[in-house]
C-alpha cells in the first residue's frame, strides 16, 4: 500500500501530486496499529530515505509524536465509544504481550527441564566448572609424571 502525502507550509499533511517525493518513509503494515499507541515501537520498523535534512526532521517529529487516538476516533464514534475502543486496543495489546511472555517462559522451561533439548545455564556452569577441575587435575598429574621421570634418571 502506498500513500503519498505532502507537507504544507503550516505543517499539515495533504494529498500530494505525482512528483518525485523528497523523502520516502517505509513502514511495515503490521506495525501501524501499534504506532497508534506507541510511536516509538513503530520507529523500529520504519525506514527513511531521500533528502537527509528533511528525513531527519521528519524522524524527529515522528519520534516525539504523542498521538491521542481517542481524540481522532471521537470524531467518528463519539467520545465514550472512542475511549472504550482505545481502552480495548490497549488491553488487548497488553494481554497479547503478557501471553507471549508467558508462552516464551513456558517454552523455555519445557526445552530446558521437561524435554532437555537445551542446556540450562546452571547445568552449563556446573559442567564448565567440572571441566576446569579435570583440566587442572590433568595438569597436576602431568607435572608429577615429569618430576618422577626426572628423578628416575
C-alpha positions as CSV (number, residue, x, y, z in Angstrom):
1,X,0.0,0.0,0.0
2,X,1.4,3.4,-1.0
3,X,0.2,6.7,0.5
4,X,1.7,9.9,-1.0
5,X,1.5,13.0,1.2
6,X,2.8,16.5,1.0
7,X,3.7,18.8,3.9
8,X,2.0,22.2,3.6
9,X,3.6,25.4,4.8
10,X,1.6,25.2,8.1
11,X,3.0,21.7,8.8
12,X,-0.2,19.7,7.9
13,X,-0.3,16.7,5.6
14,X,-2.3,16.9,2.3
15,X,-2.6,14.6,-0.7
16,X,0.5,15.0,-2.9
17,X,0.7,15.3,-6.7
18,X,2.6,12.6,-8.7
19,X,6.0,14.4,-8.5
20,X,9.0,12.6,-7.1
21,X,9.0,12.6,-3.3
22,X,11.7,14.3,-1.3
23,X,11.5,11.7,1.4
24,X,10.2,8.2,1.4
25,X,9.0,6.5,4.6
26,X,8.6,2.8,4.6
27,X,6.6,1.2,7.5
28,X,5.6,-2.4,7.9
29,X,1.8,-2.6,7.7
30,X,1.8,-4.9,10.7
31,X,3.3,-2.1,12.9
32,X,0.7,0.5,12.1
33,X,-1.8,-0.5,14.9
34,X,1.0,-0.4,17.5
35,X,2.0,3.1,16.2
36,X,-1.3,4.5,17.3
37,X,-0.5,3.6,20.9
38,X,3.3,3.7,20.9
39,X,5.0,5.5,18.1
40,X,8.5,4.6,19.4
41,X,7.7,0.9,18.6
42,X,6.8,1.7,15.0
43,X,10.1,3.6,14.6
44,X,12.0,0.3,14.9
45,X,10.4,-0.9,11.7
46,X,10.5,2.5,9.9
47,X,12.9,3.2,7.0
48,X,13.5,6.8,5.8
49,X,15.3,7.7,2.6
50,X,15.7,10.7,0.4
51,X,16.6,14.3,1.4
52,X,18.7,13.8,4.5
53,X,17.8,17.0,6.3
54,X,14.1,16.7,5.7
55,X,14.2,13.0,6.6
56,X,16.0,13.8,9.9
57,X,13.3,16.5,10.7
58,X,10.5,14.0,10.0
59,X,12.2,11.4,12.1
60,X,12.5,13.8,15.0
61,X,8.8,14.7,14.7
62,X,7.7,11.1,14.5
63,X,9.9,10.1,17.5
64,X,8.4,12.9,19.6
65,X,4.8,12.4,18.4
66,X,2.4,11.7,21.2
67,X,-0.7,10.5,19.4
68,X,-4.1,10.7,21.1
69,X,-6.1,8.0,19.3
70,X,-9.1,8.7,21.5
71,X,-9.3,12.3,20.0
72,X,-9.1,11.0,16.4
73,X,-11.6,8.3,16.9
74,X,-14.0,10.6,18.8
75,X,-14.6,12.4,15.5
76,X,-16.2,9.3,14.0
77,X,-17.6,7.4,17.0
78,X,-18.1,9.9,19.8
79,X,-16.1,10.4,23.0
80,X,-17.4,7.5,25.0
81,X,-17.0,4.9,22.2
82,X,-13.6,6.2,21.3
83,X,-12.4,5.8,24.9
84,X,-13.7,2.3,25.0
85,X,-12.2,1.3,21.7
86,X,-8.8,2.6,22.6
87,X,-9.1,1.0,26.0
88,X,-9.9,-2.3,24.4
89,X,-7.0,-1.9,22.0
90,X,-4.6,-1.2,24.8
91,X,-5.9,-4.0,27.0
92,X,-5.7,-6.4,24.0
93,X,-2.1,-5.3,23.3
94,X,-1.1,-5.7,26.9
95,X,-2.8,-9.1,27.2
96,X,-1.1,-10.3,24.0
97,X,2.3,-9.1,25.3
98,X,1.7,-10.9,28.6
99,X,0.5,-14.0,26.8
100,X,3.6,-14.0,24.6
101,X,5.9,-13.6,27.6
102,X,4.2,-16.4,29.4
103,X,4.4,-18.7,26.4
104,X,8.1,-17.9,25.9
105,X,8.8,-18.7,29.6
106,X,6.8,-22.0,29.4
107,X,8.6,-23.0,26.2
108,X,12.0,-22.2,27.7
109,X,11.1,-24.2,30.8
110,X,10.0,-27.1,28.7
111,X,13.1,-27.1,26.5
112,X,15.4,-26.9,29.4
113,X,13.8,-29.0,32.1
114,X,11.0,-31.3,30.8
115,X,12.5,-32.4,27.5
116,X,16.1,-31.2,27.7
117,X,16.8,-30.0,24.2
118,X,18.7,-27.1,25.6
119,X,21.2,-27.0,28.4
120,X,20.2,-24.8,31.3
121,X,22.6,-22.0,32.5
122,X,23.2,-23.7,35.9
123,X,23.9,-27.0,34.2
124,X,26.3,-25.4,31.8
125,X,28.1,-23.5,34.6
126,X,28.4,-26.8,36.6
127,X,29.8,-28.6,33.5
128,X,32.3,-25.8,32.9
129,X,33.4,-25.9,36.5
130,X,33.9,-29.7,36.3
131,X,35.8,-29.5,33.0
132,X,38.1,-26.8,34.6
133,X,38.7,-29.1,37.6
134,X,39.5,-32.1,35.4
135,X,41.9,-29.9,33.3
136,X,43.7,-28.7,36.4
137,X,43.9,-32.3,37.8
138,X,45.4,-33.5,34.5
139,X,47.9,-30.6,34.5
140,X,49.0,-31.6,38.1
141,X,49.4,-35.2,37.1
142,X,51.5,-34.3,34.1
143,X,53.8,-32.2,36.3
144,X,54.1,-35.2,38.8
145,X,54.9,-37.5,35.9
146,X,57.6,-35.1,34.6
147,X,59.0,-34.8,38.1
148,X,59.1,-38.6,38.6
149,X,60.7,-39.0,35.1
150,X,63.4,-36.6,36.1
151,X,64.0,-38.3,39.4
152,X,64.3,-41.7,37.9
153,X,67.1,-40.7,35.5
